[in-house]
Amino acid sequence: MTSADYRIESTQPIAGRFWPAGGSMQLSVKDRALAVSLAAKSFTSSSEIRVVHVPTGEVVFRKPAQRGEWNGEDL
């Protein structure tokens, strides 16, 4: 295994309370659990967040783009 086995990525800048690199679109980490935890607790303006296993290219976690706020009206 390399020093960065997992990559958290998005097409939009990622933000969040635990996101160590504010405004960046990707972060490399060694631990899968840490990568998934950071991705799950982070957000973007309109893009999904993915955790990719770098050696294989497999997407191991996806967080869909957040939808707009519900305004209280029935659809």
PyMOL Python script that loads the backbone (N, CA, C, O; Angstrom):
from pymol import cmd

cmd.read_pdbstr("""\
ATOM      1  N   MET A   1       0.825  -1.190   0.000  1.00  0.00           N
ATOM      2  CA  MET A   1       0.000   0.000   0.000  1.00  0.00           C
ATOM      3  C   MET A   1       0.868   1.252   0.000  1.00  0.00           C
ATOM      4  O   MET A   1       1.960   1.278   0.568  1.00  0.00           O
ATOM      5  N   THR A   2       0.364   2.261  -0.637  1.00  0.00           N
ATOM      6  CA  THR A   2       1.098   3.514  -0.715  1.00  0.00           C
ATOM      7  C   THR A   2       0.726   4.429   0.442  1.00  0.00           C
ATOM      8  O   THR A   2      -0.089   4.067   1.291  1.00  0.00           O
ATOM      9  N   SER A   3       1.316   5.600   0.473  1.00  0.00           N
ATOM     10  CA  SER A   3       1.019   6.540   1.550  1.00  0.00           C
ATOM     11  C   SER A   3      -0.357   7.189   1.392  1.00  0.00           C
ATOM     12  O   SER A   3      -0.880   7.756   2.352  1.00  0.00           O
ATOM     13  N   ALA A   4      -0.947   7.116   0.208  1.00  0.00           N
ATOM     14  CA  ALA A   4      -2.270   7.694  -0.020  1.00  0.00           C
ATOM     15  C   ALA A   4      -3.110   6.687  -0.793  1.00  0.00           C
ATOM     16  O   ALA A   4      -3.176   6.738  -2.021  1.00  0.00           O
ATOM     17  N   ASP A   5      -3.750   5.773  -0.071  1.00  0.00           N
ATOM     18  CA  ASP A   5      -4.521   4.718  -0.714  1.00  0.00           C
ATOM     19  C   ASP A   5      -5.926   5.150  -1.125  1.00  0.00           C
ATOM     20  O   ASP A   5      -6.545   4.509  -1.974  1.00  0.00           O
ATOM     21  N   TYR A   6      -6.431   6.227  -0.532  1.00  0.00           N
ATOM     22  CA  TYR A   6      -7.792   6.684  -0.825  1.00  0.00           C
ATOM     23  C   TYR A   6      -7.778   8.168  -1.147  1.00  0.00           C
ATOM     24  O   TYR A   6      -7.011   8.940  -0.572  1.00  0.00           O
ATOM     25  N   ARG A   7      -8.642   8.552  -2.077  1.00  0.00           N
ATOM     26  CA  ARG A   7      -8.751   9.956  -2.464  1.00  0.00           C
ATOM     27  C   ARG A   7     -10.213  10.371  -2.331  1.00  0.00           C
ATOM     28  O   ARG A   7     -11.107   9.721  -2.875  1.00  0.00           O
ATOM     29  N   ILE A   8     -10.443  11.452  -1.608  1.00  0.00           N
ATOM     30  CA  ILE A   8     -11.773  12.057  -1.525  1.00  0.00           C
ATOM     31  C   ILE A   8     -11.790  13.120  -2.610  1.00  0.00           C
ATOM     32  O   ILE A   8     -10.896  13.964  -2.670  1.00  0.00           O
ATOM     33  N   GLU A   9     -12.807  13.085  -3.473  1.00  0.00           N
ATOM     34  CA  GLU A   9     -12.816  14.015  -4.597  1.00  0.00           C
ATOM     35  C   GLU A   9     -14.212  14.499  -4.935  1.00  0.00           C
ATOM     36  O   GLU A   9     -15.212  13.868  -4.592  1.00  0.00           O
ATOM     37  N   SER A  10     -14.255  15.638  -5.617  1.00  0.00           N
ATOM     38  CA  SER A  10     -15.494  16.222  -6.108  1.00  0.00           C
ATOM     39  C   SER A  10     -15.149  17.171  -7.250  1.00  0.00           C
ATOM     40  O   SER A  10     -13.991  17.556  -7.409  1.00  0.00           O
ATOM     41  N   THR A  11     -16.143  17.547  -8.041  1.00  0.00           N
ATOM     42  CA  THR A  11     -15.905  18.523  -9.105  1.00  0.00           C
ATOM     43  C   THR A  11     -16.095  19.945  -8.603  1.00  0.00           C
ATOM     44  O   THR A  11     -15.801  20.898  -9.325  1.00  0.00           O
ATOM     45  N   GLN A  12     -16.581  20.104  -7.377  1.00  0.00           N
ATOM     46  CA  GLN A  12     -16.756  21.408  -6.742  1.00  0.00           C
ATOM     47  C   GLN A  12     -15.872  21.463  -5.493  1.00  0.00           C
ATOM     48  O   GLN A  12     -15.519  20.416  -4.951  1.00  0.00           O
ATOM     49  N   PRO A  13     -15.508  22.657  -5.027  1.00  0.00           N
ATOM     50  CA  PRO A  13     -14.754  22.747  -3.773  1.00  0.00           C
ATOM     51  C   PRO A  13     -15.535  22.107  -2.623  1.00  0.00           C
ATOM     52  O   PRO A  13     -16.751  22.266  -2.519  1.00  0.00           O
ATOM     53  N   ILE A  14     -14.826  21.391  -1.776  1.00  0.00           N
ATOM     54  CA  ILE A  14     -15.440  20.671  -0.652  1.00  0.00           C
ATOM     55  C   ILE A  14     -15.235  21.485   0.619  1.00  0.00           C
ATOM     56  O   ILE A  14     -14.179  22.083   0.825  1.00  0.00           O
ATOM     57  N   ALA A  15     -16.257  21.497   1.464  1.00  0.00           N
ATOM     58  CA  ALA A  15     -16.180  22.201   2.742  1.00  0.00           C
ATOM     59  C   ALA A  15     -16.761  21.313   3.826  1.00  0.00           C
ATOM     60  O   ALA A  15     -17.465  20.343   3.547  1.00  0.00           O
ATOM     61  N   GLY A  16     -16.462  21.655   5.043  1.00  0.00           N
ATOM     62  CA  GLY A  16     -17.014  20.913   6.170  1.00  0.00           C
ATOM     63  C   GLY A  16     -16.206  21.190   7.428  1.00  0.00           C
ATOM     64  O   GLY A  16     -15.064  21.645   7.368  1.00  0.00           O
ATOM     65  N   ARG A  17     -16.811  20.912   8.540  1.00  0.00           N
ATOM     66  CA  ARG A  17     -16.182  21.181   9.830  1.00  0.00           C
ATOM     67  C   ARG A  17     -14.862  20.437   9.999  1.00  0.00           C
ATOM     68  O   ARG A  17     -13.916  20.971  10.578  1.00  0.00           O
ATOM     69  N   PHE A  18     -14.794  19.212   9.498  1.00  0.00           N
ATOM     70  CA  PHE A  18     -13.606  18.387   9.673  1.00  0.00           C
ATOM     71  C   PHE A  18     -12.728  18.344   8.421  1.00  0.00           C
ATOM     72  O   PHE A  18     -11.737  17.614   8.389  1.00  0.00           O
ATOM     73  N   TRP A  19     -13.078  19.111   7.400  1.00  0.00           N
ATOM     74  CA  TRP A  19     -12.321  19.101   6.145  1.00  0.00           C
ATOM     75  C   TRP A  19     -11.046  19.917   6.351  1.00  0.00           C
ATOM     76  O   TRP A  19     -11.126  21.125   6.579  1.00  0.00           O
ATOM     77  N   PRO A  20      -9.872  19.285   6.277  1.00  0.00           N
ATOM     78  CA  PRO A  20      -8.622  19.969   6.621  1.00  0.00           C
ATOM     79  C   PRO A  20      -8.103  20.936   5.563  1.00  0.00           C
ATOM     80  O   PRO A  20      -7.281  21.799   5.874  1.00  0.00           O
ATOM     81  N   ALA A  21      -8.557  20.814   4.339  1.00  0.00           N
ATOM     82  CA  ALA A  21      -8.046  21.647   3.248  1.00  0.00           C
ATOM     83  C   ALA A  21      -9.189  22.450   2.651  1.00  0.00           C
ATOM     84  O   ALA A  21      -9.653  22.145   1.552  1.00  0.00           O
ATOM     85  N   GLY A  22      -9.646  23.467   3.360  1.00  0.00           N
ATOM     86  CA  GLY A  22     -10.807  24.241   2.934  1.00  0.00           C
ATOM     87  C   GLY A  22     -10.730  24.728   1.499  1.00  0.00           C
ATOM     88  O   GLY A  22      -9.731  25.325   1.097  1.00  0.00           O
ATOM     89  N   GLY A  23     -11.777  24.479   0.723  1.00  0.00           N
ATOM     90  CA  GLY A  23     -11.853  24.943  -0.655  1.00  0.00           C
ATOM     91  C   GLY A  23     -11.204  24.045  -1.680  1.00  0.00           C
ATOM     92  O   GLY A  23     -11.300  24.316  -2.877  1.00  0.00           O
ATOM     93  N   SER A  24     -10.542  22.979  -1.249  1.00  0.00           N
ATOM     94  CA  SER A  24      -9.918  22.089  -2.234  1.00  0.00           C
ATOM     95  C   SER A  24     -10.942  21.094  -2.772  1.00  0.00           C
ATOM     96  O   SER A  24     -11.997  20.894  -2.170  1.00  0.00           O
ATOM     97  N   MET A  25     -10.630  20.479  -3.898  1.00  0.00           N
ATOM     98  CA  MET A  25     -11.554  19.545  -4.530  1.00  0.00           C
ATOM     99  C   MET A  25     -11.142  18.094  -4.342  1.00  0.00           C
ATOM    100  O   MET A  25     -11.841  17.191  -4.802  1.00  0.00           O
ATOM    101  N   GLN A  26     -10.011  17.855  -3.669  1.00  0.00           N
ATOM    102  CA  GLN A  26      -9.629  16.480  -3.368  1.00  0.00           C
ATOM    103  C   GLN A  26      -8.658  16.451  -2.205  1.00  0.00           C
ATOM    104  O   GLN A  26      -7.983  17.435  -1.906  1.00  0.00           O
ATOM    105  N   LEU A  27      -8.605  15.295  -1.555  1.00  0.00           N
ATOM    106  CA  LEU A  27      -7.704  15.075  -0.435  1.00  0.00           C
ATOM    107  C   LEU A  27      -7.321  13.610  -0.441  1.00  0.00           C
ATOM    108  O   LEU A  27      -8.178  12.744  -0.619  1.00  0.00           O
ATOM    109  N   SER A  28      -6.052  13.324  -0.250  1.00  0.00           N
ATOM    110  CA  SER A  28      -5.573  11.944  -0.203  1.00  0.00           C
ATOM    111  C   SER A  28      -5.334  11.537   1.241  1.00  0.00           C
ATOM    112  O   SER A  28      -4.739  12.281   2.021  1.00  0.00           O
ATOM    113  N   VAL A  29      -5.809  10.337   1.587  1.00  0.00           N
ATOM    114  CA  VAL A  29      -5.616   9.794   2.937  1.00  0.00           C
ATOM    115  C   VAL A  29      -5.280   8.312   2.845  1.00  0.00           C
ATOM    116  O   VAL A  29      -5.544   7.670   1.829  1.00  0.00           O
ATOM    117  N   LYS A  30      -4.701   7.777   3.905  1.00  0.00           N
ATOM    118  CA  LYS A  30      -4.284   6.382   3.902  1.00  0.00           C
ATOM    119  C   LYS A  30      -5.391   5.433   4.364  1.00  0.00           C
ATOM    120  O   LYS A  30      -5.476   4.298   3.895  1.00  0.00           O
ATOM    121  N   ASP A  31      -6.224   5.895   5.271  1.00  0.00           N
ATOM    122  CA  ASP A  31      -7.199   5.024   5.920  1.00  0.00           C
ATOM    123  C   ASP A  31      -8.587   5.135   5.278  1.00  0.00           C
ATOM    124  O   ASP A  31      -9.104   6.237   5.094  1.00  0.00           O
ATOM    125  N   ARG A  32      -9.187   3.985   4.938  1.00  0.00           N
ATOM    126  CA  ARG A  32     -10.505   3.976   4.299  1.00  0.00           C
ATOM    127  C   ARG A  32     -11.582   4.548   5.210  1.00  0.00           C
ATOM    128  O   ARG A  32     -12.416   5.338   4.767  1.00  0.00           O
ATOM    129  N   ALA A  33     -11.569   4.154   6.483  1.00  0.00           N
ATOM    130  CA  ALA A  33     -12.587   4.640   7.411  1.00  0.00           C
ATOM    131  C   ALA A  33     -12.513   6.152   7.572  1.00  0.00           C
ATOM    132  O   ALA A  33     -13.545   6.822   7.628  1.00  0.00           O
ATOM    133  N   LEU A  34     -11.310   6.688   7.645  1.00  0.00           N
ATOM    134  CA  LEU A  34     -11.140   8.135   7.749  1.00  0.00           C
ATOM    135  C   LEU A  34     -11.651   8.826   6.489  1.00  0.00           C
ATOM    136  O   LEU A  34     -12.331   9.848   6.573  1.00  0.00           O
ATOM    137  N   ALA A  35     -11.329   8.276   5.335  1.00  0.00           N
ATOM    138  CA  ALA A  35     -11.765   8.869   4.067  1.00  0.00           C
ATOM    139  C   ALA A  35     -13.289   8.911   3.980  1.00  0.00           C
ATOM    140  O   ALA A  35     -13.863   9.937   3.614  1.00  0.00           O
ATOM    141  N   VAL A  36     -13.938   7.810   4.312  1.00  0.00           N
ATOM    142  CA  VAL A  36     -15.404   7.753   4.238  1.00  0.00           C
ATOM    143  C   VAL A  36     -16.031   8.687   5.272  1.00  0.00           C
ATOM    144  O   VAL A  36     -17.018   9.363   4.980  1.00  0.00           O
ATOM    145  N   SER A  37     -15.465   8.727   6.475  1.00  0.00           N
ATOM    146  CA  SER A  37     -15.997   9.614   7.522  1.00  0.00           C
ATOM    147  C   SER A  37     -15.903  11.081   7.114  1.00  0.00           C
ATOM    148  O   SER A  37     -16.861  11.838   7.268  1.00  0.00           O
ATOM    149  N   LEU A  38     -14.746  11.474   6.594  1.00  0.00           N
ATOM    150  CA  LEU A  38     -14.586  12.862   6.146  1.00  0.00           C
ATOM    151  C   LEU A  38     -15.542  13.199   5.012  1.00  0.00           C
ATOM    152  O   LEU A  38     -16.143  14.273   4.999  1.00  0.00           O
ATOM    153  N   ALA A  39     -15.679  12.291   4.071  1.00  0.00           N
ATOM    154  CA  ALA A  39     -16.579  12.528   2.938  1.00  0.00           C
ATOM    155  C   ALA A  39     -18.028  12.639   3.405  1.00  0.00           C
ATOM    156  O   ALA A  39     -18.767  13.504   2.935  1.00  0.00           O
ATOM    157  N   ALA A  40     -18.431  11.780   4.316  1.00  0.00           N
ATOM    158  CA  ALA A  40     -19.814  11.775   4.796  1.00  0.00           C
ATOM    159  C   ALA A  40     -20.161  13.058   5.547  1.00  0.00           C
ATOM    160  O   ALA A  40     -21.310  13.500   5.521  1.00  0.00           O
ATOM    161  N   LYS A  41     -19.189  13.651   6.209  1.00  0.00           N
ATOM    162  CA  LYS A  41     -19.447  14.844   7.013  1.00  0.00           C
ATOM    163  C   LYS A  41     -19.138  16.137   6.271  1.00  0.00           C
ATOM    164  O   LYS A  41     -19.231  17.221   6.847  1.00  0.00           O
ATOM    165  N   SER A  42     -18.775  16.032   5.009  1.00  0.00           N
ATOM    166  CA  SER A  42     -18.444  17.211   4.208  1.00  0.00           C
ATOM    167  C   SER A  42     -19.559  17.492   3.211  1.00  0.00           C
ATOM    168  O   SER A  42     -20.481  16.690   3.062  1.00  0.00           O
ATOM    169  N   PHE A  43     -19.475  18.630   2.529  1.00  0.00           N
ATOM    170  CA  PHE A  43     -20.503  18.989   1.556  1.00  0.00           C
ATOM    171  C   PHE A  43     -19.921  19.863   0.460  1.00  0.00           C
ATOM    172  O   PHE A  43     -18.853  20.455   0.617  1.00  0.00           O
ATOM    173  N   THR A  44     -20.636  19.933  -0.647  1.00  0.00           N
ATOM    174  CA  THR A  44     -20.308  20.822  -1.766  1.00  0.00           C
ATOM    175  C   THR A  44     -21.561  21.598  -2.114  1.00  0.00           C
ATOM    176  O   THR A  44     -22.641  21.318  -1.594  1.00  0.00           O
ATOM    177  N   SER A  45     -21.414  22.571  -2.991  1.00  0.00           N
ATOM    178  CA  SER A  45     -22.585  23.368  -3.366  1.00  0.00           C
ATOM    179  C   SER A  45     -23.549  22.594  -4.256  1.00  0.00           C
ATOM    180  O   SER A  45     -24.763  22.726  -4.101  1.00  0.00           O
ATOM    181  N   SER A  46     -23.035  21.788  -5.187  1.00  0.00           N
ATOM    182  CA  SER A  46     -23.954  21.103  -6.102  1.00  0.00           C
ATOM    183  C   SER A  46     -23.316  19.885  -6.776  1.00  0.00           C
ATOM    184  O   SER A  46     -23.642  19.581  -7.924  1.00  0.00           O
ATOM    185  N   SER A  47     -22.441  19.206  -6.103  1.00  0.00           N
ATOM    186  CA  SER A  47     -21.734  18.084  -6.717  1.00  0.00           C
ATOM    187  C   SER A  47     -21.604  16.933  -5.733  1.00  0.00           C
ATOM    188  O   SER A  47     -21.547  17.148  -4.523  1.00  0.00           O
ATOM    189  N   GLU A  48     -21.558  15.704  -6.255  1.00  0.00           N
ATOM    190  CA  GLU A  48     -21.376  14.572  -5.358  1.00  0.00           C
ATOM    191  C   GLU A  48     -19.936  14.520  -4.861  1.00  0.00           C
ATOM    192  O   GLU A  48     -19.027  15.074  -5.479  1.00  0.00           O
ATOM    193  N   ILE A  49     -19.749  13.840  -3.732  1.00  0.00           N
ATOM    194  CA  ILE A  49     -18.423  13.601  -3.164  1.00  0.00           C
ATOM    195  C   ILE A  49     -18.168  12.106  -3.254  1.00  0.00           C
ATOM    196  O   ILE A  49     -19.033  11.305  -2.900  1.00  0.00           O
ATOM    197  N   ARG A  50     -16.987  11.723  -3.726  1.00  0.00           N
ATOM    198  CA  ARG A  50     -16.627  10.319  -3.887  1.00  0.00           C
ATOM    199  C   ARG A  50     -15.364   9.995  -3.109  1.00  0.00           C
ATOM    200  O   ARG A  50     -14.494  10.848  -2.934  1.00  0.00           O
ATOM    201  N   VAL A  51     -15.270   8.739  -2.638  1.00  0.00           N
ATOM    202  CA  VAL A  51     -14.024   8.209  -2.088  1.00  0.00           C
ATOM    203  C   VAL A  51     -13.569   7.125  -3.052  1.00  0.00           C
ATOM    204  O   VAL A  51     -14.297   6.170  -3.322  1.00  0.00           O
ATOM    205  N   VAL A  52     -12.353   7.285  -3.569  1.00  0.00           N
ATOM    206  CA  VAL A  52     -11.811   6.370  -4.565  1.00  0.00           C
ATOM    207  C   VAL A  52     -10.623   5.620  -3.976  1.00  0.00           C
ATOM    208  O   VAL A  52      -9.738   6.224  -3.370  1.00  0.00           O
ATOM    209  N   HIS A  53     -10.608   4.293  -4.157  1.00  0.00           N
ATOM    210  CA  HIS A  53      -9.435   3.490  -3.792  1.00  0.00           C
ATOM    211  C   HIS A  53      -8.434   3.686  -4.918  1.00  0.00           C
ATOM    212  O   HIS A  53      -8.646   3.197  -6.028  1.00  0.00           O
ATOM    213  N   VAL A  54      -7.345   4.396  -4.645  1.00  0.00           N
ATOM    214  CA  VAL A  54      -6.421   4.837  -5.694  1.00  0.00           C
ATOM    215  C   VAL A  54      -5.797   3.675  -6.473  1.00  0.00           C
ATOM    216  O   VAL A  54      -5.772   3.744  -7.702  1.00  0.00           O
ATOM    217  N   PRO A  55      -5.287   2.605  -5.834  1.00  0.00           N
ATOM    218  CA  PRO A  55      -4.644   1.542  -6.612  1.00  0.00           C
ATOM    219  C   PRO A  55      -5.557   0.867  -7.633  1.00  0.00           C
ATOM    220  O   PRO A  55      -5.095   0.451  -8.695  1.00  0.00           O
ATOM    221  N   THR A  56      -6.859   0.754  -7.319  1.00  0.00           N
ATOM    222  CA  THR A  56      -7.772   0.052  -8.224  1.00  0.00           C
ATOM    223  C   THR A  56      -8.696   0.984  -9.007  1.00  0.00           C
ATOM    224  O   THR A  56      -9.252   0.581 -10.028  1.00  0.00           O
ATOM    225  N   GLY A  57      -8.867   2.223  -8.540  1.00  0.00           N
ATOM    226  CA  GLY A  57      -9.798   3.154  -9.170  1.00  0.00           C
ATOM    227  C   GLY A  57     -11.244   2.920  -8.774  1.00  0.00           C
ATOM    228  O   GLY A  57     -12.140   3.581  -9.300  1.00  0.00           O
ATOM    229  N   GLU A  58     -11.491   1.991  -7.857  1.00  0.00           N
ATOM    230  CA  GLU A  58     -12.854   1.667  -7.417  1.00  0.00           C
ATOM    231  C   GLU A  58     -13.408   2.786  -6.535  1.00  0.00           C
ATOM    232  O   GLU A  58     -12.734   3.256  -5.618  1.00  0.00           O
ATOM    233  N   VAL A  59     -14.637   3.204  -6.818  1.00  0.00           N
ATOM    234  CA  VAL A  59     -15.318   4.171  -5.966  1.00  0.00           C
ATOM    235  C   VAL A  59     -15.920   3.381  -4.810  1.00  0.00           C
ATOM    236  O   VAL A  59     -16.791   2.539  -5.023  1.00  0.00           O
ATOM    237  N   VAL A  60     -15.461   3.648  -3.584  1.00  0.00           N
ATOM    238  CA  VAL A  60     -15.908   2.880  -2.428  1.00  0.00           C
ATOM    239  C   VAL A  60     -17.005   3.588  -1.640  1.00  0.00           C
ATOM    240  O   VAL A  60     -17.637   2.980  -0.777  1.00  0.00           O
ATOM    241  N   PHE A  61     -17.236   4.876  -1.932  1.00  0.00           N
ATOM    242  CA  PHE A  61     -18.285   5.626  -1.247  1.00  0.00           C
ATOM    243  C   PHE A  61     -18.704   6.785  -2.127  1.00  0.00           C
ATOM    244  O   PHE A  61     -17.865   7.417  -2.769  1.00  0.00           O
ATOM    245  N   ARG A  62     -20.004   7.070  -2.161  1.00  0.00           N
ATOM    246  CA  ARG A  62     -20.548   8.229  -2.876  1.00  0.00           C
ATOM    247  C   ARG A  62     -21.533   8.948  -1.978  1.00  0.00           C
ATOM    248  O   ARG A  62     -22.373   8.326  -1.328  1.00  0.00           O
ATOM    249  N   LYS A  63     -21.419  10.251  -1.952  1.00  0.00           N
ATOM    250  CA  LYS A  63     -22.405  11.081  -1.269  1.00  0.00           C
ATOM    251  C   LYS A  63     -23.017  11.964  -2.347  1.00  0.00           C
ATOM    252  O   LYS A  63     -22.325  12.809  -2.915  1.00  0.00           O
ATOM    253  N   PRO A  64     -24.311  11.784  -2.640  1.00  0.00           N
ATOM    254  CA  PRO A  64     -24.930  12.554  -3.727  1.00  0.00           C
ATOM    255  C   PRO A  64     -24.942  14.048  -3.432  1.00  0.00           C
ATOM    256  O   PRO A  64     -24.830  14.471  -2.281  1.00  0.00           O
ATOM    257  N   ALA A  65     -25.078  14.821  -4.470  1.00  0.00           N
ATOM    258  CA  ALA A  65     -25.195  16.277  -4.327  1.00  0.00           C
ATOM    259  C   ALA A  65     -26.407  16.587  -3.471  1.00  0.00           C
ATOM    260  O   ALA A  65     -27.429  15.906  -3.556  1.00  0.00           O
ATOM    261  N   GLN A  66     -26.293  17.603  -2.658  1.00  0.00           N
ATOM    262  CA  GLN A  66     -27.417  17.974  -1.798  1.00  0.00           C
ATOM    263  C   GLN A  66     -28.492  18.637  -2.622  1.00  0.00           C
ATOM    264  O   GLN A  66     -28.211  19.444  -3.509  1.00  0.00           O
ATOM    265  N   ARG A  67     -29.724  18.288  -2.322  1.00  0.00           N
ATOM    266  CA  ARG A  67     -30.863  18.894  -3.020  1.00  0.00           C
ATOM    267  C   ARG A  67     -31.208  20.211  -2.360  1.00  0.00           C
ATOM    268  O   ARG A  67     -30.775  20.495  -1.244  1.00  0.00           O
ATOM    269  N   GLY A  68     -31.993  21.011  -3.061  1.00  0.00           N
ATOM    270  CA  GLY A  68     -32.444  22.285  -2.518  1.00  0.00           C
ATOM    271  C   GLY A  68     -33.289  22.086  -1.269  1.00  0.00           C
ATOM    272  O   GLY A  68     -33.854  21.015  -1.051  1.00  0.00           O
ATOM    273  N   GLU A  69     -33.364  23.105  -0.474  1.00  0.00           N
ATOM    274  CA  GLU A  69     -34.153  23.062   0.755  1.00  0.00           C
ATOM    275  C   GLU A  69     -35.641  22.964   0.434  1.00  0.00           C
ATOM    276  O   GLU A  69     -36.106  23.548  -0.545  1.00  0.00           O
ATOM    277  N   TRP A  70     -36.376  22.239   1.241  1.00  0.00           N
ATOM    278  CA  TRP A  70     -37.818  22.107   1.105  1.00  0.00           C
ATOM    279  C   TRP A  70     -38.450  23.383   1.625  1.00  0.00           C
ATOM    280  O   TRP A  70     -38.140  23.823   2.732  1.00  0.00           O
ATOM    281  N   ASN A  71     -39.319  23.971   0.853  1.00  0.00           N
ATOM    282  CA  ASN A  71     -39.913  25.254   1.233  1.00  0.00           C
ATOM    283  C   ASN A  71     -41.275  25.123   1.893  1.00  0.00           C
ATOM    284  O   ASN A  71     -41.950  26.128   2.117  1.00  0.00           O
ATOM    285  N   GLY A  72     -41.692  23.899   2.208  1.00  0.00           N
ATOM    286  CA  GLY A  72     -42.956  23.707   2.900  1.00  0.00           C
ATOM    287  C   GLY A  72     -44.165  23.542   2.011  1.00  0.00           C
ATOM    288  O   GLY A  72     -45.265  23.325   2.518  1.00  0.00           O
ATOM    289  N   GLU A  73     -44.005  23.635   0.708  1.00  0.00           N
ATOM    290  CA  GLU A  73     -45.121  23.470  -0.220  1.00  0.00           C
ATOM    291  C   GLU A  73     -45.183  22.043  -0.717  1.00  0.00           C
ATOM    292  O   GLU A  73     -44.149  21.409  -0.930  1.00  0.00           O
ATOM    293  N   ASP A  74     -46.387  21.534  -0.902  1.00  0.00           N
ATOM    294  CA  ASP A  74     -46.548  20.203  -1.466  1.00  0.00           C
ATOM    295  C   ASP A  74     -46.249  20.240  -2.952  1.00  0.00           C
ATOM    296  O   ASP A  74     -46.506  21.235  -3.629  1.00  0.00           O
ATOM    297  N   LEU A  75     -45.706  19.149  -3.445  1.00  0.00           N
ATOM    298  CA  LEU A  75     -45.400  19.064  -4.872  1.00  0.00           C
ATOM    299  C   LEU A  75     -46.577  18.557  -5.653  1.00  0.00           C
ATOM    300  O   LEU A  75     -46.496  18.423  -6.874  1.00  0.00           O
TER     301      LEU A  75
END
""", "prot")
cmd.dss("prot")
cmd.show_as("cartoon", "prot")
cmd.util.cbc("prot")
cmd.orient("prot")
